[in-house]
């Protein structure tokens, strides 16, 4: 599964485009964020991505979790969003 790393300076629209593309091609993606600003950008990107995939009769669901990462000899806690894409029935 592809993992996208989001920072506090990431552009939500760009991240949303990457999320949408990976959901269309792989059906799933992980997004990791460390710190409140990064988590904020990640959540905005997930919400925007949902709008990007709706025309393709796709929706998404996400499971947030914590994960410990070793970065530069330091243990950090990140929020991981595991995102699954799924088909929706077109409105009749």
Chimera marker file (.cmm) of the C-alpha trace (Angstrom):
<marker_set name="trace">
<marker id="1" x="0.000" y="0.000" z="0.000" r="1" g="1" b="0" radius="0.5"/>
<marker id="2" x="1.299" y="3.429" z="-0.957" r="1" g="1" b="0" radius="0.5"/>
<marker id="3" x="2.057" y="5.835" z="1.918" r="1" g="1" b="0" radius="0.5"/>
<marker id="4" x="1.790" y="9.598" z="1.508" r="1" g="1" b="0" radius="0.5"/>
<marker id="5" x="3.507" y="11.826" z="4.051" r="1" g="1" b="0" radius="0.5"/>
<marker id="6" x="1.815" y="15.136" z="4.776" r="1" g="1" b="0" radius="0.5"/>
<marker id="7" x="3.461" y="18.127" z="6.435" r="1" g="1" b="0" radius="0.5"/>
<marker id="8" x="1.965" y="21.271" z="7.870" r="1" g="1" b="0" radius="0.5"/>
<marker id="9" x="3.013" y="23.059" z="4.666" r="1" g="1" b="0" radius="0.5"/>
<marker id="10" x="1.475" y="20.517" z="2.270" r="1" g="1" b="0" radius="0.5"/>
<marker id="11" x="-1.170" y="21.867" z="-0.090" r="1" g="1" b="0" radius="0.5"/>
<marker id="12" x="-4.435" y="20.015" z="0.643" r="1" g="1" b="0" radius="0.5"/>
<marker id="13" x="-5.575" y="20.143" z="-3.009" r="1" g="1" b="0" radius="0.5"/>
<marker id="14" x="-2.340" y="18.535" z="-4.208" r="1" g="1" b="0" radius="0.5"/>
<marker id="15" x="-2.487" y="15.822" z="-1.543" r="1" g="1" b="0" radius="0.5"/>
<marker id="16" x="-6.166" y="15.256" z="-2.369" r="1" g="1" b="0" radius="0.5"/>
<marker id="17" x="-5.275" y="14.720" z="-6.016" r="1" g="1" b="0" radius="0.5"/>
<marker id="18" x="-2.675" y="12.112" z="-5.041" r="1" g="1" b="0" radius="0.5"/>
<marker id="19" x="-5.148" y="10.379" z="-2.707" r="1" g="1" b="0" radius="0.5"/>
<marker id="20" x="-7.825" y="10.306" z="-5.427" r="1" g="1" b="0" radius="0.5"/>
<marker id="21" x="-5.412" y="8.927" z="-8.028" r="1" g="1" b="0" radius="0.5"/>
<marker id="22" x="-4.229" y="6.153" z="-5.706" r="1" g="1" b="0" radius="0.5"/>
<marker id="23" x="-7.784" y="5.248" z="-4.721" r="1" g="1" b="0" radius="0.5"/>
<marker id="24" x="-8.733" y="4.975" z="-8.389" r="1" g="1" b="0" radius="0.5"/>
<marker id="25" x="-5.721" y="2.813" z="-9.251" r="1" g="1" b="0" radius="0.5"/>
<marker id="26" x="-5.064" y="0.809" z="-6.061" r="1" g="1" b="0" radius="0.5"/>
<marker id="27" x="-8.292" y="1.168" z="-4.084" r="1" g="1" b="0" radius="0.5"/>
<marker id="28" x="-6.387" y="2.107" z="-0.931" r="1" g="1" b="0" radius="0.5"/>
<marker id="29" x="-3.741" y="4.485" z="0.397" r="1" g="1" b="0" radius="0.5"/>
<marker id="30" x="-2.167" y="5.471" z="3.720" r="1" g="1" b="0" radius="0.5"/>
<marker id="31" x="-1.606" y="9.068" z="4.766" r="1" g="1" b="0" radius="0.5"/>
<marker id="32" x="0.806" y="9.861" z="7.613" r="1" g="1" b="0" radius="0.5"/>
<marker id="33" x="1.063" y="13.162" z="9.466" r="1" g="1" b="0" radius="0.5"/>
<marker id="34" x="3.188" y="14.288" z="12.412" r="1" g="1" b="0" radius="0.5"/>
<marker id="35" x="1.998" y="17.293" z="14.399" r="1" g="1" b="0" radius="0.5"/>
<marker id="36" x="-1.247" y="19.232" z="14.573" r="1" g="1" b="0" radius="0.5"/>
<marker id="37" x="-0.668" y="21.350" z="11.448" r="1" g="1" b="0" radius="0.5"/>
<marker id="38" x="0.111" y="18.255" z="9.369" r="1" g="1" b="0" radius="0.5"/>
<marker id="39" x="-2.926" y="16.378" z="10.709" r="1" g="1" b="0" radius="0.5"/>
<marker id="40" x="-5.081" y="19.403" z="9.840" r="1" g="1" b="0" radius="0.5"/>
<marker id="41" x="-3.776" y="19.435" z="6.255" r="1" g="1" b="0" radius="0.5"/>
<marker id="42" x="-4.273" y="15.665" z="5.952" r="1" g="1" b="0" radius="0.5"/>
<marker id="43" x="-7.890" y="15.814" z="7.130" r="1" g="1" b="0" radius="0.5"/>
<marker id="44" x="-8.644" y="18.641" z="4.701" r="1" g="1" b="0" radius="0.5"/>
<marker id="45" x="-7.024" y="16.656" z="1.873" r="1" g="1" b="0" radius="0.5"/>
<marker id="46" x="-9.127" y="13.572" z="2.660" r="1" g="1" b="0" radius="0.5"/>
<marker id="47" x="-12.321" y="15.648" z="2.594" r="1" g="1" b="0" radius="0.5"/>
<marker id="48" x="-11.326" y="17.245" z="-0.727" r="1" g="1" b="0" radius="0.5"/>
<marker id="49" x="-10.357" y="13.849" z="-2.213" r="1" g="1" b="0" radius="0.5"/>
<marker id="50" x="-13.839" y="12.556" z="-1.445" r="1" g="1" b="0" radius="0.5"/>
<marker id="51" x="-15.239" y="15.235" z="-3.740" r="1" g="1" b="0" radius="0.5"/>
<marker id="52" x="-12.703" y="14.338" z="-6.453" r="1" g="1" b="0" radius="0.5"/>
<marker id="53" x="-13.737" y="10.660" z="-6.593" r="1" g="1" b="0" radius="0.5"/>
<marker id="54" x="-17.526" y="11.100" z="-6.342" r="1" g="1" b="0" radius="0.5"/>
<marker id="55" x="-17.962" y="11.596" z="-10.145" r="1" g="1" b="0" radius="0.5"/>
<marker id="56" x="-16.355" y="8.138" z="-10.592" r="1" g="1" b="0" radius="0.5"/>
<marker id="57" x="-19.056" y="6.553" z="-8.367" r="1" g="1" b="0" radius="0.5"/>
<marker id="58" x="-16.448" y="6.049" z="-5.644" r="1" g="1" b="0" radius="0.5"/>
<marker id="59" x="-16.511" y="6.955" z="-1.979" r="1" g="1" b="0" radius="0.5"/>
<marker id="60" x="-13.944" y="6.487" z="0.742" r="1" g="1" b="0" radius="0.5"/>
<marker id="61" x="-13.730" y="5.435" z="4.336" r="1" g="1" b="0" radius="0.5"/>
<marker id="62" x="-10.816" y="5.999" z="6.660" r="1" g="1" b="0" radius="0.5"/>
<marker id="63" x="-9.452" y="4.506" z="9.841" r="1" g="1" b="0" radius="0.5"/>
<marker id="64" x="-7.166" y="6.765" z="11.871" r="1" g="1" b="0" radius="0.5"/>
<marker id="65" x="-4.516" y="5.208" z="14.100" r="1" g="1" b="0" radius="0.5"/>
<marker id="66" x="-1.269" y="6.108" z="15.822" r="1" g="1" b="0" radius="0.5"/>
<marker id="67" x="2.062" y="4.753" z="14.623" r="1" g="1" b="0" radius="0.5"/>
<marker id="68" x="5.541" y="5.184" z="16.099" r="1" g="1" b="0" radius="0.5"/>
<marker id="69" x="8.246" y="6.186" z="13.610" r="1" g="1" b="0" radius="0.5"/>
<marker id="70" x="12.011" y="6.404" z="14.039" r="1" g="1" b="0" radius="0.5"/>
<marker id="71" x="13.129" y="9.643" z="12.420" r="1" g="1" b="0" radius="0.5"/>
<marker id="72" x="16.707" y="10.899" z="12.735" r="1" g="1" b="0" radius="0.5"/>
<marker id="73" x="17.382" y="8.705" z="15.807" r="1" g="1" b="0" radius="0.5"/>
<marker id="74" x="14.236" y="10.036" z="17.469" r="1" g="1" b="0" radius="0.5"/>
<marker id="75" x="10.951" y="8.234" z="18.037" r="1" g="1" b="0" radius="0.5"/>
<marker id="76" x="7.956" y="10.254" z="16.844" r="1" g="1" b="0" radius="0.5"/>
<marker id="77" x="4.253" y="9.479" z="16.925" r="1" g="1" b="0" radius="0.5"/>
<marker id="78" x="2.335" y="10.011" z="13.708" r="1" g="1" b="0" radius="0.5"/>
<marker id="79" x="-1.333" y="9.823" z="12.892" r="1" g="1" b="0" radius="0.5"/>
<marker id="80" x="-1.927" y="7.298" z="10.119" r="1" g="1" b="0" radius="0.5"/>
<marker id="81" x="-5.095" y="7.437" z="8.051" r="1" g="1" b="0" radius="0.5"/>
<marker id="82" x="-5.758" y="4.163" z="6.244" r="1" g="1" b="0" radius="0.5"/>
<marker id="83" x="-8.105" y="5.060" z="3.401" r="1" g="1" b="0" radius="0.5"/>
<marker id="84" x="-10.170" y="2.536" z="1.437" r="1" g="1" b="0" radius="0.5"/>
<marker id="85" x="-12.079" y="3.354" z="-1.713" r="1" g="1" b="0" radius="0.5"/>
<marker id="86" x="-15.356" y="1.657" z="-2.520" r="1" g="1" b="0" radius="0.5"/>
<marker id="87" x="-17.994" y="1.812" z="-5.247" r="1" g="1" b="0" radius="0.5"/>
<marker id="88" x="-21.282" y="3.575" z="-4.620" r="1" g="1" b="0" radius="0.5"/>
<marker id="89" x="-24.547" y="3.016" z="-6.426" r="1" g="1" b="0" radius="0.5"/>
<marker id="90" x="-25.450" y="5.850" z="-8.784" r="1" g="1" b="0" radius="0.5"/>
<marker id="91" x="-28.471" y="7.848" z="-7.687" r="1" g="1" b="0" radius="0.5"/>
<marker id="92" x="-31.543" y="6.509" z="-9.451" r="1" g="1" b="0" radius="0.5"/>
<link id1="1" id2="2" r="1" g="1" b="0" radius="0.2"/>
<link id1="2" id2="3" r="1" g="1" b="0" radius="0.2"/>
<link id1="3" id2="4" r="1" g="1" b="0" radius="0.2"/>
<link id1="4" id2="5" r="1" g="1" b="0" radius="0.2"/>
<link id1="5" id2="6" r="1" g="1" b="0" radius="0.2"/>
<link id1="6" id2="7" r="1" g="1" b="0" radius="0.2"/>
<link id1="7" id2="8" r="1" g="1" b="0" radius="0.2"/>
<link id1="8" id2="9" r="1" g="1" b="0" radius="0.2"/>
<link id1="9" id2="10" r="1" g="1" b="0" radius="0.2"/>
<link id1="10" id2="11" r="1" g="1" b="0" radius="0.2"/>
<link id1="11" id2="12" r="1" g="1" b="0" radius="0.2"/>
<link id1="12" id2="13" r="1" g="1" b="0" radius="0.2"/>
<link id1="13" id2="14" r="1" g="1" b="0" radius="0.2"/>
<link id1="14" id2="15" r="1" g="1" b="0" radius="0.2"/>
<link id1="15" id2="16" r="1" g="1" b="0" radius="0.2"/>
<link id1="16" id2="17" r="1" g="1" b="0" radius="0.2"/>
<link id1="17" id2="18" r="1" g="1" b="0" radius="0.2"/>
<link id1="18" id2="19" r="1" g="1" b="0" radius="0.2"/>
<link id1="19" id2="20" r="1" g="1" b="0" radius="0.2"/>
<link id1="20" id2="21" r="1" g="1" b="0" radius="0.2"/>
<link id1="21" id2="22" r="1" g="1" b="0" radius="0.2"/>
<link id1="22" id2="23" r="1" g="1" b="0" radius="0.2"/>
<link id1="23" id2="24" r="1" g="1" b="0" radius="0.2"/>
<link id1="24" id2="25" r="1" g="1" b="0" radius="0.2"/>
<link id1="25" id2="26" r="1" g="1" b="0" radius="0.2"/>
<link id1="26" id2="27" r="1" g="1" b="0" radius="0.2"/>
<link id1="27" id2="28" r="1" g="1" b="0" radius="0.2"/>
<link id1="28" id2="29" r="1" g="1" b="0" radius="0.2"/>
<link id1="29" id2="30" r="1" g="1" b="0" radius="0.2"/>
<link id1="30" id2="31" r="1" g="1" b="0" radius="0.2"/>
<link id1="31" id2="32" r="1" g="1" b="0" radius="0.2"/>
<link id1="32" id2="33" r="1" g="1" b="0" radius="0.2"/>
<link id1="33" id2="34" r="1" g="1" b="0" radius="0.2"/>
<link id1="34" id2="35" r="1" g="1" b="0" radius="0.2"/>
<link id1="35" id2="36" r="1" g="1" b="0" radius="0.2"/>
<link id1="36" id2="37" r="1" g="1" b="0" radius="0.2"/>
<link id1="37" id2="38" r="1" g="1" b="0" radius="0.2"/>
<link id1="38" id2="39" r="1" g="1" b="0" radius="0.2"/>
<link id1="39" id2="40" r="1" g="1" b="0" radius="0.2"/>
<link id1="40" id2="41" r="1" g="1" b="0" radius="0.2"/>
<link id1="41" id2="42" r="1" g="1" b="0" radius="0.2"/>
<link id1="42" id2="43" r="1" g="1" b="0" radius="0.2"/>
<link id1="43" id2="44" r="1" g="1" b="0" radius="0.2"/>
<link id1="44" id2="45" r="1" g="1" b="0" radius="0.2"/>
<link id1="45" id2="46" r="1" g="1" b="0" radius="0.2"/>
<link id1="46" id2="47" r="1" g="1" b="0" radius="0.2"/>
<link id1="47" id2="48" r="1" g="1" b="0" radius="0.2"/>
<link id1="48" id2="49" r="1" g="1" b="0" radius="0.2"/>
<link id1="49" id2="50" r="1" g="1" b="0" radius="0.2"/>
<link id1="50" id2="51" r="1" g="1" b="0" radius="0.2"/>
<link id1="51" id2="52" r="1" g="1" b="0" radius="0.2"/>
<link id1="52" id2="53" r="1" g="1" b="0" radius="0.2"/>
<link id1="53" id2="54" r="1" g="1" b="0" radius="0.2"/>
<link id1="54" id2="55" r="1" g="1" b="0" radius="0.2"/>
<link id1="55" id2="56" r="1" g="1" b="0" radius="0.2"/>
<link id1="56" id2="57" r="1" g="1" b="0" radius="0.2"/>
<link id1="57" id2="58" r="1" g="1" b="0" radius="0.2"/>
<link id1="58" id2="59" r="1" g="1" b="0" radius="0.2"/>
<link id1="59" id2="60" r="1" g="1" b="0" radius="0.2"/>
<link id1="60" id2="61" r="1" g="1" b="0" radius="0.2"/>
<link id1="61" id2="62" r="1" g="1" b="0" radius="0.2"/>
<link id1="62" id2="63" r="1" g="1" b="0" radius="0.2"/>
<link id1="63" id2="64" r="1" g="1" b="0" radius="0.2"/>
<link id1="64" id2="65" r="1" g="1" b="0" radius="0.2"/>
<link id1="65" id2="66" r="1" g="1" b="0" radius="0.2"/>
<link id1="66" id2="67" r="1" g="1" b="0" radius="0.2"/>
<link id1="67" id2="68" r="1" g="1" b="0" radius="0.2"/>
<link id1="68" id2="69" r="1" g="1" b="0" radius="0.2"/>
<link id1="69" id2="70" r="1" g="1" b="0" radius="0.2"/>
<link id1="70" id2="71" r="1" g="1" b="0" radius="0.2"/>
<link id1="71" id2="72" r="1" g="1" b="0" radius="0.2"/>
<link id1="72" id2="73" r="1" g="1" b="0" radius="0.2"/>
<link id1="73" id2="74" r="1" g="1" b="0" radius="0.2"/>
<link id1="74" id2="75" r="1" g="1" b="0" radius="0.2"/>
<link id1="75" id2="76" r="1" g="1" b="0" radius="0.2"/>
<link id1="76" id2="77" r="1" g="1" b="0" radius="0.2"/>
<link id1="77" id2="78" r="1" g="1" b="0" radius="0.2"/>
<link id1="78" id2="79" r="1" g="1" b="0" radius="0.2"/>
<link id1="79" id2="80" r="1" g="1" b="0" radius="0.2"/>
<link id1="80" id2="81" r="1" g="1" b="0" radius="0.2"/>
<link id1="81" id2="82" r="1" g="1" b="0" radius="0.2"/>
<link id1="82" id2="83" r="1" g="1" b="0" radius="0.2"/>
<link id1="83" id2="84" r="1" g="1" b="0" radius="0.2"/>
<link id1="84" id2="85" r="1" g="1" b="0" radius="0.2"/>
<link id1="85" id2="86" r="1" g="1" b="0" radius="0.2"/>
<link id1="86" id2="87" r="1" g="1" b="0" radius="0.2"/>
<link id1="87" id2="88" r="1" g="1" b="0" radius="0.2"/>
<link id1="88" id2="89" r="1" g="1" b="0" radius="0.2"/>
<link id1="89" id2="90" r="1" g="1" b="0" radius="0.2"/>
<link id1="90" id2="91" r="1" g="1" b="0" radius="0.2"/>
<link id1="91" id2="92" r="1" g="1" b="0" radius="0.2"/>
</marker_set>
